[in-house]
Amino acid sequence: MSYGQYGSRTGRLPREAFRPSAIFLGLVALLVVSGWMAWSGFGSAKFNVFLFVAAGWAISLCLHEYSHALVAFKGGDIDVAHRGYLTLNPLKYTHPLLSIVIPLIFVMIGGIGLPGGAVWVNHGAIRSKFVDSLISFAGPATNMVLAIVLVLPFSLGLDTTGHPAFWAALAFLAFLQLTASVLNFVPMPGVDGGNLIYPWLSPQWQRGFGHMAPYGMLILIALLWSPKINAWFFNVVYWIGDLIGLPSYQAAVGYDLFRFWSF
C-alpha cells in the first residue's frame, strides 16, 4: 500500500539505504528452516506450517512494499530511500493496527491475506501520471507473481503426494498471495487499486478520494463480513487459483495446519 506525502530531501544516499536488512534476512532464514522442518517431518507439522506461512507472508509483505518504493525511487522520489523502504525492513512499513493486528486476525479466522504495510510516497516528485499509477500497481502485481511462482510445482504436475505438510503450506501461502492481490486491486480509496486510478481523476474526484482514503481499507474489511460479498470475493480467488493451477484442497489443508492452536 502506498500513501501520498509532499516535501523531499536531497543528498547523497548511503549504501545502507539499499542493503537488505538483518530482519528481512532473518525472515528468509526462518522460511528456509521451517520449510525444511515441514519437508522432513521434524517436530510438529502444524507448528512448522505456521512458521513457514508466517515467515513467507512477512517476506511477501516486504516485497510488496519494496516494489512500491522501488518504482517510486526510479520515478523520482528519492525520499523512499532515506526512509529505509529499500532495505526490505518490515519495521519500516509497519502500521500497528493495519500491519499486525488486523492482518493476523483475518489470516487466523478467515484465511485472507490483507495488505498491511504502508509506504509514504512524495507524489509531487513523480515524473508522470503513468509512473504514479505504476507505483500502486507494483505492489499487488508482486503478490500475483509470488502466487504464480509458489503454484509452479502444482501447475507443472510435480509429484506432491510426499511431504504433505510442506506442499499444503506452500499451497496455503500461494492462496494468501492471491487473496492479497485481489483485495489490493479493488478500486477503493486508500487501497492500491484506488491509488492506481487516482492520478487520472479530476481534481474534484481526487478530493473525494482523499477524504475517503484513511477509511478505505477499513470499509473494505467491513464489506468482507457480508456473506454475499465474502462469497463473491472467494469465488474470484478460487477462479484465479484454478486458472494458475492452485490445488484448493491442499490450500485448505495448509490453512488447517496453520491454525496449530485448533484441534
VOSESE-132874 format. One line per 5 residues: number of its first residue (from 1); for each residue x, y, z of N, C-alpha, C. Coordinates in steps of 0.02 Angstrom, whole numbers, plus 50000, padded with zeros to 5 digits. Layout:
BEGIN
NUM = X,Y,Z,X,Y,Z,X,Y,Z | ...
END
This chain:
BEGIN
1 = 50042,49941,50000,50000,50000,50000,50044,50062,50000 | 50025,50112,49962,50064,50173,49959,50021,50233,49978 | 50051,50281,50009,50016,50341,50030,50053,50402,50003 | 50019,50459,50000,50048,50519,49973,50079,50563,50026 | 50130,50600,50006,50162,50647,50051,50200,50697,50008
6 = 50208,50757,50033,50243,50809,49995,50304,50833,50034 | 50351,50860,49998,50414,50880,50028,50466,50826,50015 | 50528,50844,50006,50579,50794,49992,50645,50814,50022 | 50689,50765,50025,50757,50778,50049,50806,50766,49993 | 50862,50796,49998,50913,50787,49948,50977,50765,49982
11 = 51025,50746,49944,51088,50725,49972,51108,50656,49947 | 51169,50640,49958,51196,50577,49934,51169,50520,49978 | 51148,50467,49946,51119,50411,49982,51173,50361,50002 | 51174,50339,50064,51223,50289,50085,51206,50221,50057 | 51256,50178,50053,51245,50111,50027,51195,50072,50070
16 = 51194,50088,50134,51149,50053,50179,51076,50062,50160 | 51061,50114,50123,50992,50127,50103,50965,50074,50055 | 51011,50034,50026,50991,49985,49976,51007,49914,49998 | 51035,49905,50057,51054,49838,50080,50996,49804,50116 | 50984,49740,50102,50930,49704,50138,50944,49705,50213
21 = 50893,49718,50251,50900,49723,50324,50913,49655,50355 | 50941,49656,50415,50953,49593,50451,50887,49559,50469 | 50835,49598,50480,50769,49569,50496,50743,49531,50437 | 50748,49560,50378,50725,49525,50317,50764,49461,50305 | 50830,49465,50313,50871,49405,50304,50853,49352,50356
26 = 50837,49375,50417,50815,49328,50468,50749,49294,50449 | 50703,49331,50419,50640,49301,50396,50653,49250,50341 | 50699,49265,50296,50716,49217,50244,50745,49153,50275 | 50789,49162,50325,50818,49103,50359,50764,49063,50394 | 50716,49097,50425,50661,49062,50458,50618,49024,50408
31 = 50607,49054,50350,50569,49021,50298,50604,48957,50275 | 50669,48961,50265,50707,48903,50242,50707,48848,50295 | 50721,48866,50358,50724,48817,50411,50656,48785,50423 | 50604,48825,50427,50538,48797,50439,50514,48756,50379 | 50534,48776,50319,50518,48736,50259,50552,48668,50262
36 = 50615,48668,50283,50650,48604,50291,50616,48561,50344 | 50595,48592,50400,50562,48555,50453,50496,48525,50428 | 50458,48564,50390,50395,48538,50363,50408,48482,50313 | 50460,48490,50273,50477,48440,50222,50500,48374,50254 | 50542,48380,50304,50571,48320,50335,50527,48289,50389
41 = 50475,48325,50410,50432,48298,50463,50461,48306,50532 | 50507,48354,50540,50539,48364,50605,50491,48402,50652 | 50479,48374,50710,50437,48408,50760,50364,48408,50741 | 50329,48461,50761,50257,48467,50749,50243,48493,50679 | 50204,48457,50641,50188,48478,50573,50149,48544,50573
46 = 50103,48551,50621,50062,48612,50623,50105,48673,50639 | 50150,48665,50688,50192,48722,50706,50240,48739,50649 | 50266,48689,50615,50311,48701,50559,50275,48740,50504 | 50213,48720,50489,50175,48754,50438,50161,48826,50459 | 50144,48836,50523,50131,48903,50548,50193,48947,50537
51 = 50251,48923,50556,50312,48962,50549,50327,48977,50475 | 50319,48927,50434,50333,48934,50362,50287,48986,50330 | 50223,48980,50344,50175,49027,50314,50183,49097,50342 | 50193,49102,50408,50201,49168,50439,50264,49203,50412 | 50319,49166,50407,50380,49196,50379,50371,49214,50306
56 = 50340,49169,50268,50328,49183,50197,50283,49243,50186 | 50231,49249,50229,50186,49306,50222,50222,49371,50239 | 50264,49370,50291,50301,49430,50310,50349,49450,50254 | 50381,49401,50223,50427,49415,50168,50389,49445,50109 | 50330,49418,50094,50291,49445,50039,50267,49516,50053
61 = 50253,49531,50116,50235,49599,50135,50293,49646,50120 | 50353,49625,50138,50413,49666,50125,50422,49677,50050 | 50414,49623,50011,50423,49629,49938,50369,49672,49907 | 50308,49667,49932,50253,49709,49908,50270,49783,49917 | 50290,49801,49978,50305,49871,49991,50370,49894,49958
66 = 50418,49848,49953,50480,49864,49917,50466,49880,49844 | 50419,49844,49814,50401,49857,49744,50373,49927,49736 | 50328,49947,49782,50303,50016,49780,50362,50065,49783 | 50406,50054,49832,50460,50101,49845,50510,50103,49787 | 50525,50045,49758,50574,50043,49703,50548,50081,49643
71 = 50485,50071,49625,50457,50107,49568,50455,50182,49583 | 50437,50200,49645,50437,50271,49664,50507,50301,49659 | 50556,50264,49682,50626,50288,49680,50648,50298,49607 | 50634,50249,49565,50651,50256,49494,50612,50312,49460 | 50551,50326,49489,50509,50377,49459,50524,50447,49483
76 = 50572,50456,49530,50592,50523,49550,50589,50538,49624 | 50561,50493,49665,50556,50507,49737,50614,50473,49774 | 50665,50512,49790,50723,50483,49825,50710,50477,49900 | 50656,50509,49923,50640,50506,49995,50628,50434,50018 | 50603,50392,49974,50589,50323,49995,50653,50288,50017
81 = 50709,50306,49988,50773,50276,50009,50794,50303,50077 | 50784,50368,50088,50801,50398,50152,50760,50367,50209 | 50699,50348,50194,50655,50320,50245,50668,50245,50258 | 50713,50215,50220,50730,50145,50231,50685,50096,50196 | 50644,50119,50149,50597,50074,50115,50631,50025,50067
86 = 50692,50041,50048,50728,49998,50001,50774,49948,50036 | 50765,49940,50101,50805,49893,50139,50766,49829,50155 | 50703,49826,50134,50660,49767,50147,50650,49755,50222 | 50654,49808,50261,50645,49802,50333,50571,49808,50349 | 50539,49755,50374,50467,49759,50387,50448,49812,50438
91 = 50493,49830,50482,50478,49881,50532,50469,49950,50500 | 50498,49960,50441,50490,50024,50406,50421,50031,50374 | 50387,49973,50364,50322,49975,50331,50265,49967,50381 | 50281,49961,50444,50232,49938,50493,50187,49994,50517 | 50122,49979,50515,50071,50017,50550,50041,49969,50600
96 = 50043,49984,50665,50023,49934,50716,49957,49900,50704 | 49905,49940,50685,49839,49911,50676,49833,49877,50608 | 49850,49913,50554,49841,49886,50487,49892,49833,50469 | 49952,49837,50498,50006,49792,50478,50009,49728,50519 | 49987,49730,50581,49996,49672,50625,49930,49644,50650
101 = 49890,49685,50683,49831,49660,50718,49779,49634,50669 | 49755,49678,50624,49701,49658,50579,49722,49602,50531 | 49781,49607,50497,49801,49553,50452,49807,49485,50488 | 49835,49486,50550,49842,49423,50586,49774,49393,50603 | 49727,49435,50624,49660,49411,50640,49627,49381,50579
106 = 49633,49414,50522,49600,49389,50462,49632,49325,50436 | 49697,49318,50441,49728,49255,50421,49705,49198,50466 | 49699,49212,50531,49681,49161,50579,49608,49139,50573 | 49563,49187,50563,49492,49170,50563,49463,49161,50494 | 49497,49188,50443,49466,49183,50378,49512,49163,50321
111 = 49576,49155,50335,49622,49135,50282,49629,49187,50227 | 49626,49251,50246,49632,49305,50197,49696,49344,50211 | 49736,49354,50159,49798,49392,50166,49786,49465,50154 | 49776,49504,50206,49764,49575,50199,49829,49612,50185 | 49827,49662,50141,49885,49706,50134,49894,49745,50198
116 = 49955,49746,50226,49962,49775,50292,50014,49829,50300 | 50055,49841,50249,50108,49889,50257,50089,49958,50230 | 50135,50004,50236,50123,50071,50210,50189,50103,50188 | 50190,50127,50127,50247,50165,50100,50223,50235,50084 | 50255,50285,50114,50237,50354,50101,50277,50380,50041
121 = 50241,50400,49990,50271,50421,49927,50259,50496,49917 | 50312,50531,49897,50307,50601,49878,50284,50604,49805 | 50218,50606,49796,50191,50603,49728,50209,50666,49688 | 50225,50720,49723,50245,50781,49688,50311,50773,49651 | 50351,50722,49671,50416,50711,49639,50412,50661,49581
126 = 50355,50628,49573,50348,50577,49522,50341,50610,49453 | 50373,50581,49403,50381,50613,49338,50317,50615,49295 | 50273,50566,49304,50214,50564,49261,50157,50527,49295 | 50096,50536,49269,50038,50501,49295,50046,50425,49287 | 50075,50406,49230,50084,50334,49218,50129,50303,49271
131 = 50184,50335,49287,50229,50309,49339,50193,50309,49406 | 50154,50361,49419,50117,50365,49482,50070,50306,49488 | 50036,50288,49435,49992,50229,49435,50033,50165,49443 | 50091,50163,49409,50133,50104,49411,50157,50090,49482 | 50168,50142,49521,50188,50133,49591,50136,50091,49629
136 = 50072,50109,49620,50019,50073,49654,50010,50003,49626 | 50019,49996,49560,50011,49931,49527,50065,49881,49550 | 50124,49906,49565,50182,49862,49578,50171,49816,49637 | 50138,49841,49690,50129,49800,49750,50087,49738,49739 | 50023,49746,49719,49981,49687,49707,50006,49644,49650
141 = 50039,49674,49601,50069,49634,49547,50122,49588,49575 | 50159,49611,49625,50209,49570,49657,50177,49510,49692 | 50120,49522,49726,50085,49466,49758,50062,49415,49706 | 50039,49439,49648,50016,49393,49597,50074,49352,49569 | 50130,49385,49558,50190,49349,49534,50211,49297,49585
146 = 50211,49314,49648,50230,49266,49700,50182,49207,49701 | 50117,49221,49692,50068,49167,49690,50083,49118,49633 | 50098,49146,49575,50113,49104,49516,50175,49063,49528 | 50227,49093,49557,50289,49058,49571,50278,49001,49621 | 50239,49015,49674,50226,48964,49725,50184,48907,49698
151 = 50143,48921,49648,50099,48870,49620,50134,48827,49568 | 50191,48849,49543,50226,48813,49489,50233,48738,49501 | 50254,48716,49561,50260,48643,49570,50195,48605,49558 | 50139,48636,49574,50074,48604,49563,50053,48608,49490 | 50061,48667,49460,50039,48676,49391,50083,48638,49341
156 = 50146,48624,49361,50190,48586,49317,50181,48511,49325 | 50138,48491,49370,50123,48421,49379,50174,48382,49418 | 50213,48415,49461,50262,48380,49502,50226,48336,49553 | 50259,48284,49574,50230,48238,49624,50229,48272,49692 | 50170,48288,49716,50163,48322,49781,50128,48277,49832
161 = 50131,48211,49820,50099,48165,49867,50143,48153,49928 | 50209,48157,49919,50253,48151,49977,50261,48218,50012 | 50284,48217,50074,50295,48278,50113,50231,48322,50114 | 50175,48294,50135,50111,48330,50130,50108,48396,50167 | 50141,48400,50225,50138,48463,50263,50171,48520,50225
166 = 50227,48506,50193,50262,48558,50155,50220,48583,50097 | 50192,48537,50059,50153,48557,50000,50089,48593,50020 | 50059,48572,50075,49999,48607,50099,50017,48678,50120 | 50073,48685,50154,50095,48752,50174,50108,48796,50114 | 50140,48768,50063,50156,48806,50002,50091,48828,49967
171 = 50043,48783,49964,49979,48798,49931,49942,48853,49969 | 49942,48849,50036,49907,48899,50075,49941,48967,50069 | 50007,48968,50068,50044,49031,50059,50028,49062,49991 | 50023,49020,49940,50003,49045,49874,49932,49072,49875 | 49888,49039,49911,49820,49062,49918,49817,49131,49951
176 = 49857,49141,50002,49860,49207,50035,49883,49261,49987 | 49931,49244,49943,49954,49293,49894,49898,49312,49846 | 49857,49264,49827,49800,49278,49783,49750,49324,49817 | 49734,49308,49879,49685,49350,49914,49710,49421,49922 | 49774,49429,49938,49803,49495,49944,49802,49533,49878
181 = 49817,49498,49824,49817,49530,49759,49748,49553,49739 | 49698,49510,49747,49629,49529,49729,49605,49588,49771 | 49618,49586,49837,49598,49641,49880,49631,49707,49860 | 49695,49703,49845,49733,49763,49829,49710,49796,49764 | 49683,49756,49718,49663,49783,49653,49592,49812,49655
186 = 49557,49806,49711,49491,49836,49716,49498,49912,49711 | 49461,49945,49668,49468,50018,49658,49436,50058,49714 | 49459,50047,49775,49434,50080,49835,49483,50134,49856 | 49460,50193,49875,49506,50244,49901,49547,50217,49959 | 49612,50230,49959,49656,50207,50011,49684,50138,49999
191 = 49662,50104,49947,49687,50038,49928,49726,50046,49863 | 49772,50001,49849,49814,50009,49789,49773,50017,49725 | 49717,49980,49720,49675,49987,49661,49648,50057,49653 | 49628,50088,49708,49605,50157,49706,49661,50205,49691 | 49719,50193,49722,49777,50236,49710,49801,50231,49638
196 = 49789,50174,49607,49809,50164,49537,49772,50211,49490 | 49707,50222,49503,49668,50265,49459,49668,50337,49481 | 49691,50350,49542,49688,50418,49571,49720,50471,49527 | 49781,50460,49498,49813,50513,49459,49772,50535,49398 | 49726,50493,49375,49689,50507,49314,49621,50539,49327
201 = 49604,50548,49391,49540,50577,49409,49541,50653,49405 | 49482,50682,49400,49477,50755,49401,49493,50780,49471 | 49511,50843,49479,49526,50870,49546,49469,50859,49596 | 49407,50864,49573,49350,50854,49618,49348,50782,49644 | 49357,50735,49598,49357,50665,49619,49418,50649,49663
206 = 49474,50680,49648,49533,50670,49690,49522,50694,49761 | 49487,50750,49769,49471,50774,49836,49426,50724,49873 | 49378,50697,49838,49334,50647,49868,49372,50585,49888 | 49417,50562,49844,49458,50504,49859,49502,50518,49920 | 49529,50579,49923,49573,50597,49978,49537,50594,50045
211 = 49474,50615,50046,49435,50613,50108,49419,50541,50129 | 49410,50497,50080,49392,50428,50095,49451,50383,50109 | 49510,50402,50084,49569,50359,50086,49586,50332,50156 | 49583,50372,50210,49601,50345,50275,49556,50289,50299 | 49496,50284,50270,49447,50235,50293,49435,50179,50241
216 = 49468,50185,50183,49455,50138,50129,49466,50065,50148 | 49524,50050,50178,49539,49981,50196,49491,49956,50249 | 49473,49998,50297,49426,49976,50349,49357,49963,50320 | 49337,50004,50271,49273,49992,50237,49275,49926,50199 | 49330,49914,50166,49338,49852,50128,49335,49791,50174
221 = 49368,49796,50231,49366,49742,50279,49295,49730,50304 | 49259,49786,50319,49190,49779,50342,49146,49746,50289 | 49157,49763,50226,49117,49733,50172,49127,49658,50168 | 49187,49635,50186,49201,49563,50182,49161,49523,50233 | 49133,49557,50283,49091,49522,50331,49022,49507,50303
226 = 49004,49539,50247,48941,49523,50214,48946,49455,50180 | 48901,49409,50194,48905,49342,50165,48907,49343,50088 | 48868,49386,50056,48867,49389,49983,48933,49414,49955 | 48958,49468,49985,49021,49496,49960,49079,49448,49975 | 49077,49417,50033,49128,49368,50051,49129,49310,50003
231 = 49069,49285,49986,49064,49229,49938,49089,49250,49869 | 49071,49311,49848,49095,49335,49783,49170,49340,49783 | 49198,49367,49837,49271,49375,49841,49307,49308,49835 | 49285,49259,49874,49318,49194,49871,49306,49158,49805 | 49249,49170,49773,49237,49141,49707,49288,49167,49657
236 = 49302,49232,49661,49353,49261,49617,49421,49232,49631 | 49438,49226,49695,49504,49198,49714,49511,49126,49690 | 49459,49085,49701,49463,49015,49679,49465,49010,49603 | 49430,49055,49569,49430,49054,49496,49500,49069,49470 | 49533,49119,49498,49602,49134,49478,49648,49077,49497
241 = 49637,49049,49557,49677,48992,49579,49673,48934,49531 | 49612,48920,49507,49604,48865,49458,49641,48881,49393 | 49641,48945,49373,49674,48964,49311,49749,48952,49315 | 49779,48965,49372,49852,48958,49377,49873,48890,49405 | 49824,48848,49423,49841,48780,49444,49849,48770,49518
246 = 49819,48813,49559,49823,48805,49632,49774,48752,49655 | 49797,48699,49688,49752,48648,49715,49717,48673,49778 | 49653,48689,49773,49617,48719,49829,49613,48673,49889 | 49611,48607,49876,49606,48561,49933,49671,48561,49974 | 49728,48567,49941,49791,48570,49978,49798,48637,50015
251 = 49772,48691,49985,49773,48755,50020,49729,48752,50083 | 49673,48716,50078,49629,48708,50136,49664,48668,50191 | 49700,48616,50172,49738,48577,50221,49791,48621,50253 | 49824,48662,50213,49875,48706,50239,49847,48756,50289 | 49786,48780,50275,49754,48826,50322,49738,48792,50388
256 = 49715,48730,50385,49701,48692,50446,49764,48681,50486 | 49819,48664,50452,49882,48653,50487,49909,48719,50515 | 49901,48773,50479,49925,48838,50501,49894,48857,50569 | 49831,48840,50578,49797,48855,50641,49815,48802,50692 | 49878,48802,50713,49904,48748,50756,49872,48747,50825
261 = 49842,48802,50844,49810,48806,50909,49742,48773,50911 | 49715,48756,50852,49648,48724,50848,49656,48649,50843 | 49604,48614,50861,49606,48541,50859,49546,48514,50821
END
